[in-house]
Amino acid sequence: MEQAQTEIVLLDDPTRVAAIAGAVPDPELRVVTIGELGIVRGAELAEDGRVTVTITPTYSGCPAMDAIRDDIRSALAAAGHPDVEVKTVLSPAWSTDMITESGWAALERTGIAAPGATGTPACPRCAHGGKPVTPVLQISRYASTPCQSLWSCRSCLEPFNAIKKL
């Protein structure tokens, strides 16, 4: 009888460490990872084995930062590295330009719109598939998370969240 082999993950590469940290789902927007959002800035490995992951919040005062730090520590501990420091940097500031194409695609699949070049989003229902952009109305500067705003489409009348342009 063959014995199953367990893959051992060696955290001797900062790129691999950053990838593990980046695979953590965003606690507020579970459809996208913190890597896809551009929150993970990088990782460093010290000679003593300590790992430092650098992150930047999407929004000043983001309430999810403690959960993100804990989830990064848990993911790296599960990969075999319990000694992790998560460092937060505010400069350069995060912007929506840091969201990857796969991140935007994941957000749009769930009805969360991109801010658009001017900061005004397109309705994710009406503008899907290259249809003409319909007029939208901002209902509130804040939505389910501080980095989102609430909009309504004047064509289909459906409300939708949009990531704020930062």
C-alpha positions in Angstrom: 0.0 0.0 0.0 1.4 3.4 -1.0 1.7 6.0 1.7 0.4 9.6 1.0 3.1 12.2 1.0 2.5 15.5 2.6 3.9 18.5 0.8 6.2 20.6 2.9 6.1 24.3 2.2 9.5 26.0 2.7 9.1 29.6 3.5 12.6 30.6 2.3 11.3 32.8 -0.5 9.7 36.2 0.2 7.6 35.9 -2.9 6.1 32.7 -1.7 5.4 34.2 1.7 3.7 37.2 0.1 1.7 34.8 -2.1 0.4 32.9 1.0 -0.4 36.2 2.8 -2.0 37.5 -0.4 -4.3 34.5 -0.7 -6.1 35.4 2.5 -9.8 36.4 1.7 -10.7 40.0 2.6 -12.8 39.8 5.8 -15.4 42.3 4.5 -15.4 41.4 0.8 -15.0 37.6 1.0 -15.1 37.2 -2.8 -11.7 38.8 -3.3 -8.3 38.2 -1.6 -6.2 40.8 0.1 -3.6 40.2 -2.6 -6.1 41.0 -5.4 -7.0 44.2 -3.5 -3.4 45.2 -3.4 -3.2 45.3 0.4 -0.1 43.1 0.6 2.9 45.3 -0.1 5.6 42.6 0.4 7.3 40.2 2.7 10.8 39.9 4.2 12.5 36.9 5.8 15.0 37.5 8.6 18.0 35.2 9.1 16.5 34.1 12.4 13.4 32.8 10.5 11.1 35.6 11.4 8.7 36.7 8.7 7.5 40.3 8.2 4.6 41.0 5.9 3.8 44.6 5.0 0.3 45.7 4.3 -1.6 48.9 3.6 -5.2 49.5 4.5 -7.6 50.3 1.6 -9.2 53.1 3.7 -7.9 55.1 6.6 -9.4 53.6 9.7 -10.4 50.4 8.0 -12.1 48.3 10.7 -11.0 45.0 9.0 -7.2 45.6 9.6 -7.1 43.6 12.9 -8.8 40.6 11.2 -6.5 40.9 8.2 -3.4 40.8 10.5 -4.8 37.8 12.4 -5.7 35.9 9.2 -2.2 36.5 7.7 -0.6 35.1 10.9 -2.9 32.1 10.8 -2.3 31.4 7.1 1.5 31.6 7.5 1.3 29.5 10.7 -0.6 26.8 8.8 2.1 26.9 6.2 4.7 26.2 8.8 5.8 29.6 10.1 4.5 30.7 13.4 6.8 33.7 13.9 5.1 36.4 11.9 5.1 40.2 12.2 2.5 42.1 10.2 3.6 45.7 9.6 1.1 48.4 8.5 2.4 51.2 6.3 0.3 54.2 5.2 2.7 55.6 2.6 2.4 55.3 -0.3 -1.4 55.3 0.3 -3.5 52.5 -1.2 -5.5 53.3 -4.3 -8.1 51.5 -6.5 -5.3 51.3 -9.1 -3.8 48.5 -6.9 -6.7 46.2 -7.4 -5.8 43.5 -9.9 -7.8 42.5 -12.9 -8.9 39.3 -11.2 -9.9 41.3 -8.2 -12.1 43.6 -10.3 -13.6 40.6 -12.0 -14.4 38.9 -8.7 -16.0 42.1 -7.3 -18.0 42.8 -10.5 -19.3 39.1 -10.5 -21.0 39.9 -7.1 -22.4 43.2 -8.3 -19.8 45.6 -6.8 -18.9 48.2 -9.4 -15.6 49.8 -10.2 -15.5 53.6 -9.7 -15.0 54.4 -13.3 -12.4 56.9 -14.7 -14.3 59.9 -13.3 -15.3 58.2 -10.0 -18.9 57.5 -11.2 -19.5 53.8 -11.6 -21.5 52.0 -14.2 -24.4 49.8 -13.1 -23.0 46.3 -12.9 -26.2 44.9 -14.2 -27.0 47.2 -17.1 -23.4 47.8 -18.3 -22.4 44.1 -18.2 -21.3 42.7 -21.4 -20.4 46.0 -23.1 -23.9 47.4 -23.1 -24.2 51.2 -23.0 -23.6 52.9 -19.7 -26.8 54.0 -18.0 -27.2 57.1 -15.7 -26.7 56.3 -12.0 -27.4 58.2 -8.8 -25.4 58.2 -5.6 -27.6 57.3 -2.7 -25.0 57.4 0.0 -21.2 58.1 0.3 -21.0 55.0 2.5 -22.2 51.5 1.9 -21.6 48.1 3.6 -17.9 48.9 4.1 -16.2 52.3 4.4 -14.4 51.9 1.1 -17.7 51.5 -0.8 -20.5 53.9 -1.7 -24.2 53.1 -2.5 -25.6 53.9 -5.9 -28.8 53.3 -7.8 -29.2 52.7 -11.6 -31.8 55.0 -13.2 -32.5 52.4 -15.9 -33.1 49.2 -13.9 -33.6 51.0 -10.6 -31.5 48.5 -8.8 -29.2 49.6 -6.0 -25.5 48.6 -6.1 -22.3 49.1 -4.2 -19.2 50.6 -5.8 -15.7 50.8 -4.7 -14.7 54.4 -4.0 -12.0 55.9 -6.2 -9.0 56.6 -4.0 
